[in-house]
Amino acid sequence: MTLLDVWLSRSIPMCLLLQSLVLMALCFPSASMCPKGCICLRDSHLHGLNVTCSHSRLKEIPPSLPIDTVLLRLDHNHIGAVPDQIFRGLRILRELNLSYNAIEHLEEAAFAGIEATLQLLDLSHNRITSVHKDAFSRLKARVIVNDNPWHCDCTLQQAISGMAHNHEAAARVLCRSSELLDQEGRPFLAVDTDLCNLAKRTTDYAMLVTMFGWFAMVISYVVYYVRQNQEDARRHLEYLKSLPSKPKKPDEADDISTVV
């Protein structure tokens, strides 16, 4: 066997192996993008990836997620916020599980870019007290929001009104605190008061009380100023009265009579 034959016998398998690796990289580009601490498995039925990051002690949502993610599990972590447009690149995302985290508030663009494809959004068992009034308005997905310490106010009422297709989710919102004390601990849908008008009336009353306070303060100052001036004038008058009177000058008649 010549040297050329030996080289070919060794190089051909290496070339085939290299080609296989290249093909795998081209066919499965998302595998190399799987976030640290997560498991990415391809779902042949959904034609995408199931990305599971549960129980990974994450404090924030991974910024670089595979673009072909169809199922994303981020539950049972320590995530405290959902940044605006964090999921925008996930154009085929169908299910998003953010339950059992520490999320406290949701902004308007928290789920921007996935409104059309998302079918299920689980936000249960978080610390959500408030959301932007349009946080859910564009979502077509079924939303799970139970077991959160909701503060029932005008903004939440507007957000709930944007979830008309999610009546089940709205029915599970319980008021941990409320603008109305008698609504605390009750389902939000049981609130039959327009909290936005209530907030407006409260603001109007506050402005009226503030204006009255300023007016009363001005009147009090004017009264004090007048009384102080009166007191100063009285003291000045008493001072003038206490001064000794000047002796009278003898007139000419008295002088003449004295001479005579």
Buried (B, 14 or more C-beta within 10 A) or exposed (E): EEEEEEEEEEEEEEEEEEEEEEEEEEEBEBBEBBBEBBBBEBEEEBEBBBBBBBEBEBEBBBEEBBBBBBBBBBBBBEBBBBEBBBBEBBEBBBBBBBBBBEBBBBBBBBBBBBBEBBEEBBBBBBEBBBBBBBBBBBBEBBBBBBBBBBBBBBBBBBBBEBBEBBEEBBBBBBBEBBBBEEBEEBBBEEBEBEBBEBBEEEEEEEEEEEEEEEEEEEEEEEEEEEEEEEEEEEEEEEEEEEEEEEEEEEEEEEEEEEEE
